[in-house]
Amino acid sequence: MSPTPRLVLASGSPRRRGILDNLGYEFVVRPVDVDESQLPGEGALDYVRRLAEEKARADARPGDVVLAADTIVVLDGDLLGKPRDEADAQRMLFRLAARSHTVSTGVAVFDVNAQSLALGVETTTVVFAELSGEEIDWYVASHEPMDKAGAYAIQGLGSLFVETIDGNYSNVVGLPVPTVYRLLGAAGISPLSES
């Protein structure tokens, strides 16, 4: 009987780690660093798919099944990544206020021994409430927006400003559970069989 493949989460995100923990997966965390520059003419979905694949392959080792993801916020065709500073976070939040935007996460599962790669992209539409300057200043002062794509966390204080979502909630947090479950299952990893 062959040994169970080792699941590796190629991300230092506490949110992604928490989602996998809550689902009962056994895994190790091995963050990777890749160039996240968007290529000329590259569309948003191609961009997150490519980054997820690059992250999955970046530090893959024999015996690993690597799970990697990348999440972006898109408004009017513009990618809103993590804010550079507080002024950038304020600018993003003013743009998102009283508007609809999409959150897309690319997910890659790379089975090193089988040399197989599975990819998926999940997109969710999020509608923000109107926000006052005072609300934006308060939220930015909390520092929660600073390491989040689009400058907000739907699972934190940012939930105060989200009116509706259409699609998968965990995708907006940064790891779409149904997609992850399906892709890992195809690689032979399921929380149903973990003790």
BALOBA-1460 file (C-alpha; in Angstrom, 3 decimals):
// residues 195
<rec num="1" residu="m" x="0.000" y="0.000" z="0.000"/>
<rec num="2" residu="s" x="1.438" y="3.368" z="-1.006"/>
<rec num="3" residu="p" x="1.813" y="6.064" z="1.648"/>
<rec num="4" residu="t" x="-0.807" y="8.790" z="1.853"/>
<rec num="5" residu="p" x="0.365" y="11.853" z="-0.043"/>
<rec num="6" residu="r" x="1.292" y="14.832" z="2.089"/>
<rec num="7" residu="l" x="-0.980" y="17.838" z="1.614"/>
<rec num="8" residu="v" x="0.934" y="21.114" z="1.496"/>
<rec num="9" residu="l" x="-0.749" y="24.509" z="1.689"/>
<rec num="10" residu="a" x="1.467" y="26.874" z="-0.306"/>
<rec num="11" residu="s" x="0.201" y="29.942" z="1.524"/>
<rec num="12" residu="g" x="0.898" y="31.762" z="4.764"/>
<rec num="13" residu="s" x="-2.675" y="33.091" z="4.899"/>
<rec num="14" residu="p" x="-4.241" y="32.432" z="8.312"/>
<rec num="15" residu="r" x="-7.666" y="32.541" z="6.631"/>
<rec num="16" residu="r" x="-6.822" y="29.713" z="4.217"/>
<rec num="17" residu="r" x="-5.204" y="27.721" z="6.998"/>
<rec num="18" residu="g" x="-8.295" y="28.189" z="9.164"/>
<rec num="19" residu="i" x="-10.641" y="26.996" z="6.410"/>
<rec num="20" residu="l" x="-8.621" y="23.793" z="5.866"/>
<rec num="21" residu="d" x="-8.393" y="23.222" z="9.635"/>
<rec num="22" residu="n" x="-12.153" y="23.602" z="10.021"/>
<rec num="23" residu="l" x="-12.745" y="21.075" z="7.241"/>
<rec num="24" residu="g" x="-10.563" y="18.485" z="8.973"/>
<rec num="25" residu="y" x="-7.741" y="18.254" z="6.439"/>
<rec num="26" residu="e" x="-4.293" y="17.286" z="7.698"/>
<rec num="27" residu="f" x="-1.665" y="19.471" z="6.052"/>
<rec num="28" residu="v" x="1.577" y="21.333" z="6.430"/>
<rec num="29" residu="v" x="2.035" y="25.013" z="5.631"/>
<rec num="30" residu="r" x="4.820" y="25.978" z="3.248"/>
<rec num="31" residu="p" x="4.376" y="29.554" z="1.977"/>
<rec num="32" residu="v" x="5.946" y="30.460" z="-1.350"/>
<rec num="33" residu="d" x="6.894" y="33.749" z="-2.937"/>
<rec num="34" residu="v" x="6.235" y="34.315" z="-6.636"/>
<rec num="35" residu="d" x="6.189" y="37.402" z="-8.824"/>
<rec num="36" residu="e" x="2.552" y="38.529" z="-8.797"/>
<rec num="37" residu="s" x="2.876" y="41.022" z="-11.655"/>
<rec num="38" residu="q" x="0.058" y="40.840" z="-14.170"/>
<rec num="39" residu="l" x="1.235" y="40.072" z="-17.698"/>
<rec num="40" residu="p" x="0.393" y="42.516" z="-20.506"/>
<rec num="41" residu="g" x="-3.074" y="41.764" z="-21.864"/>
<rec num="42" residu="e" x="-3.709" y="39.056" z="-19.250"/>
<rec num="43" residu="g" x="-7.338" y="38.834" z="-18.151"/>
<rec num="44" residu="a" x="-8.320" y="38.589" z="-14.494"/>
<rec num="45" residu="l" x="-9.295" y="34.905" z="-14.559"/>
<rec num="46" residu="d" x="-6.202" y="33.888" z="-16.503"/>
<rec num="47" residu="y" x="-4.135" y="35.887" z="-14.016"/>
<rec num="48" residu="v" x="-5.441" y="34.130" z="-10.870"/>
<rec num="49" residu="r" x="-5.274" y="30.737" z="-12.583"/>
<rec num="50" residu="r" x="-1.641" y="31.319" z="-13.595"/>
<rec num="51" residu="l" x="-0.596" y="32.579" z="-10.156"/>
<rec num="52" residu="a" x="-2.242" y="29.625" z="-8.430"/>
<rec num="53" residu="e" x="-0.353" y="27.240" z="-10.714"/>
<rec num="54" residu="e" x="2.970" y="29.040" z="-10.200"/>
<rec num="55" residu="k" x="2.495" y="28.955" z="-6.427"/>
<rec num="56" residu="a" x="1.624" y="25.241" z="-6.522"/>
<rec num="57" residu="r" x="4.778" y="24.401" z="-8.475"/>
<rec num="58" residu="a" x="7.174" y="26.839" z="-6.748"/>
<rec num="59" residu="d" x="8.372" y="24.583" z="-3.908"/>
<rec num="60" residu="a" x="6.767" y="21.239" z="-4.734"/>
<rec num="61" residu="r" x="8.692" y="18.215" z="-3.463"/>
<rec num="62" residu="p" x="8.378" y="14.459" z="-4.051"/>
<rec num="63" residu="g" x="5.377" y="13.032" z="-2.204"/>
<rec num="64" residu="d" x="3.597" y="16.396" z="-1.993"/>
<rec num="65" residu="v" x="0.127" y="17.285" z="-3.110"/>
<rec num="66" residu="v" x="0.308" y="21.068" z="-3.118"/>
<rec num="67" residu="l" x="-2.731" y="23.298" z="-2.749"/>
<rec num="68" residu="a" x="-2.260" y="26.921" z="-3.816"/>
<rec num="69" residu="a" x="-4.634" y="29.808" z="-4.390"/>
<rec num="70" residu="d" x="-4.721" y="33.429" z="-5.412"/>
<rec num="71" residu="t" x="-7.620" y="35.825" z="-4.836"/>
<rec num="72" residu="i" x="-8.353" y="39.111" z="-6.582"/>
<rec num="73" residu="v" x="-11.046" y="41.766" z="-6.425"/>
<rec num="74" residu="v" x="-12.162" y="43.240" z="-9.749"/>
<rec num="75" residu="l" x="-14.045" y="46.512" z="-10.151"/>
<rec num="76" residu="d" x="-14.692" y="48.080" z="-13.555"/>
<rec num="77" residu="g" x="-12.072" y="45.782" z="-15.058"/>
<rec num="78" residu="d" x="-9.393" y="46.936" z="-12.591"/>
<rec num="79" residu="l" x="-7.672" y="44.447" z="-10.293"/>
<rec num="80" residu="l" x="-7.676" y="45.635" z="-6.690"/>
<rec num="81" residu="g" x="-4.879" y="43.812" z="-4.903"/>
<rec num="82" residu="k" x="-3.608" y="44.338" z="-1.380"/>
<rec num="83" residu="p" x="-3.334" y="48.044" z="-0.577"/>
<rec num="84" residu="r" x="0.172" y="49.542" z="-0.601"/>
<rec num="85" residu="d" x="-0.629" y="51.849" z="2.324"/>
<rec num="86" residu="e" x="-3.555" y="53.429" z="4.194"/>
<rec num="87" residu="a" x="-4.215" y="55.990" z="1.450"/>
<rec num="88" residu="d" x="-4.451" y="53.181" z="-1.100"/>
<rec num="89" residu="a" x="-6.877" y="51.276" z="1.164"/>
<rec num="90" residu="q" x="-9.055" y="54.393" z="1.483"/>
<rec num="91" residu="r" x="-9.028" y="54.885" z="-2.282"/>
<rec num="92" residu="m" x="-10.144" y="51.269" z="-2.864"/>
<rec num="93" residu="l" x="-12.926" y="51.450" z="-0.285"/>
<rec num="94" residu="f" x="-14.268" y="54.712" z="-1.742"/>
<rec num="95" residu="r" x="-14.381" y="52.991" z="-5.147"/>
<rec num="96" residu="l" x="-16.144" y="49.890" z="-3.747"/>
<rec num="97" residu="a" x="-18.771" y="51.869" z="-1.790"/>
<rec num="98" residu="a" x="-22.345" y="51.403" z="-3.049"/>
<rec num="99" residu="r" x="-21.057" y="49.281" z="-5.956"/>
<rec num="100" residu="s" x="-20.975" y="45.681" z="-7.120"/>
<rec num="101" residu="h" x="-17.630" y="43.963" z="-7.681"/>
<rec num="102" residu="t" x="-16.369" y="40.426" z="-8.218"/>
<rec num="103" residu="v" x="-13.982" y="38.315" z="-6.194"/>
<rec num="104" residu="s" x="-12.197" y="35.549" z="-8.086"/>
<rec num="105" residu="t" x="-9.961" y="32.863" z="-6.630"/>
<rec num="106" residu="g" x="-7.758" y="30.616" z="-8.706"/>
<rec num="107" residu="v" x="-7.072" y="27.241" z="-7.084"/>
<rec num="108" residu="a" x="-4.354" y="24.788" z="-8.123"/>
<rec num="109" residu="v" x="-3.677" y="21.276" z="-6.855"/>
<rec num="110" residu="f" x="-0.356" y="19.815" z="-7.984"/>
<rec num="111" residu="d" x="0.346" y="16.121" z="-7.297"/>
<rec num="112" residu="v" x="4.114" y="15.896" z="-7.606"/>
<rec num="113" residu="n" x="4.419" y="12.114" z="-7.845"/>
<rec num="114" residu="a" x="1.697" y="11.823" z="-10.487"/>
<rec num="115" residu="q" x="2.868" y="15.037" z="-12.178"/>
<rec num="116" residu="s" x="-0.781" y="16.065" z="-12.450"/>
<rec num="117" residu="l" x="-2.141" y="19.567" z="-12.110"/>
<rec num="118" residu="a" x="-5.794" y="20.452" z="-11.544"/>
<rec num="119" residu="l" x="-7.029" y="24.029" z="-11.771"/>
<rec num="120" residu="g" x="-10.256" y="25.803" z="-10.905"/>
<rec num="121" residu="v" x="-11.507" y="29.370" z="-10.654"/>
<rec num="122" residu="e" x="-14.440" y="30.515" z="-8.537"/>
<rec num="123" residu="t" x="-16.085" y="33.936" z="-8.885"/>
<rec num="124" residu="t" x="-18.465" y="35.616" z="-6.433"/>
<rec num="125" residu="t" x="-20.263" y="38.934" z="-6.817"/>
<rec num="126" residu="v" x="-20.246" y="41.228" z="-3.779"/>
<rec num="127" residu="v" x="-22.321" y="44.380" z="-3.285"/>
<rec num="128" residu="f" x="-21.083" y="47.029" z="-0.858"/>
<rec num="129" residu="a" x="-23.256" y="49.448" z="1.072"/>
<rec num="130" residu="e" x="-22.777" y="53.182" z="0.829"/>
<rec num="131" residu="l" x="-19.858" y="54.219" z="3.032"/>
<rec num="132" residu="s" x="-19.161" y="57.548" z="4.633"/>
<rec num="133" residu="g" x="-15.688" y="58.993" z="4.869"/>
<rec num="134" residu="e" x="-15.891" y="58.487" z="8.636"/>
<rec num="135" residu="e" x="-16.668" y="54.768" z="8.206"/>
<rec num="136" residu="i" x="-13.791" y="54.312" z="5.762"/>
<rec num="137" residu="d" x="-11.354" y="56.145" z="8.049"/>
<rec num="138" residu="w" x="-12.473" y="54.006" z="11.010"/>
<rec num="139" residu="y" x="-12.095" y="50.785" z="9.051"/>
<rec num="140" residu="v" x="-8.666" y="51.658" z="7.681"/>
<rec num="141" residu="a" x="-7.539" y="52.651" z="11.202"/>
<rec num="142" residu="s" x="-8.404" y="49.096" z="12.335"/>
<rec num="143" residu="h" x="-5.576" y="47.874" z="10.004"/>
<rec num="144" residu="e" x="-7.781" y="44.963" z="8.882"/>
<rec num="145" residu="p" x="-7.749" y="46.065" z="5.214"/>
<rec num="146" residu="m" x="-3.981" y="46.185" z="4.907"/>
<rec num="147" residu="d" x="-3.236" y="42.601" z="3.833"/>
<rec num="148" residu="k" x="-6.497" y="41.883" z="2.008"/>
<rec num="149" residu="a" x="-7.248" y="42.021" z="-1.712"/>
<rec num="150" residu="g" x="-9.681" y="44.874" z="-2.262"/>
<rec num="151" residu="a" x="-8.868" y="46.263" z="1.214"/>
<rec num="152" residu="y" x="-11.569" y="44.393" z="3.133"/>
<rec num="153" residu="a" x="-12.208" y="41.155" z="4.998"/>
<rec num="154" residu="i" x="-15.720" y="39.766" z="4.631"/>
<rec num="155" residu="q" x="-15.147" y="37.498" z="7.654"/>
<rec num="156" residu="g" x="-14.113" y="40.438" z="9.860"/>
<rec num="157" residu="l" x="-15.124" y="44.043" z="10.365"/>
<rec num="158" residu="g" x="-15.537" y="44.374" z="6.608"/>
<rec num="159" residu="s" x="-18.750" y="42.342" z="6.937"/>
<rec num="160" residu="l" x="-20.393" y="45.517" z="8.242"/>
<rec num="161" residu="f" x="-20.232" y="46.968" z="4.731"/>
<rec num="162" residu="v" x="-21.293" y="43.958" z="2.625"/>
<rec num="163" residu="e" x="-24.957" y="44.130" z="1.632"/>
<rec num="164" residu="t" x="-25.231" y="40.991" z="-0.505"/>
<rec num="165" residu="i" x="-23.161" y="38.282" z="-2.098"/>
<rec num="166" residu="d" x="-24.032" y="36.113" z="-5.072"/>
<rec num="167" residu="g" x="-21.903" y="32.988" z="-5.032"/>
<rec num="168" residu="n" x="-19.645" y="31.163" z="-2.639"/>
<rec num="169" residu="y" x="-18.862" y="32.947" z="0.650"/>
<rec num="170" residu="s" x="-15.625" y="31.055" z="1.393"/>
<rec num="171" residu="n" x="-14.339" y="32.204" z="-2.006"/>
<rec num="172" residu="v" x="-14.483" y="35.809" z="-0.795"/>
<rec num="173" residu="v" x="-12.528" y="34.779" z="2.319"/>
<rec num="174" residu="g" x="-9.860" y="33.384" z="-0.009"/>
<rec num="175" residu="l" x="-10.431" y="29.651" z="-0.493"/>
<rec num="176" residu="p" x="-13.576" y="28.340" z="-2.241"/>
<rec num="177" residu="v" x="-14.438" y="25.209" z="-0.283"/>
<rec num="178" residu="p" x="-16.424" y="23.303" z="-2.962"/>
<rec num="179" residu="t" x="-13.652" y="23.797" z="-5.541"/>
<rec num="180" residu="v" x="-10.933" y="22.782" z="-3.064"/>
<rec num="181" residu="y" x="-12.887" y="19.696" z="-1.970"/>
<rec num="182" residu="r" x="-13.398" y="18.597" z="-5.581"/>
<rec num="183" residu="l" x="-9.804" y="19.180" z="-6.706"/>
<rec num="184" residu="l" x="-8.227" y="17.575" z="-3.634"/>
<rec num="185" residu="g" x="-10.633" y="14.644" z="-3.884"/>
<rec num="186" residu="a" x="-9.476" y="14.010" z="-7.452"/>
<rec num="187" residu="a" x="-5.914" y="13.870" z="-6.059"/>
<rec num="188" residu="g" x="-6.951" y="11.277" z="-3.463"/>
<rec num="189" residu="i" x="-7.172" y="13.625" z="-0.475"/>
<rec num="190" residu="s" x="-10.444" y="13.918" z="1.403"/>
<rec num="191" residu="p" x="-11.312" y="14.989" z="4.958"/>
<rec num="192" residu="l" x="-13.779" y="12.090" z="4.998"/>
<rec num="193" residu="s" x="-10.890" y="9.615" z="5.180"/>
<rec num="194" residu="e" x="-8.665" y="11.552" z="7.619"/>
<rec num="195" residu="s" x="-8.559" y="10.501" z="11.225"/>
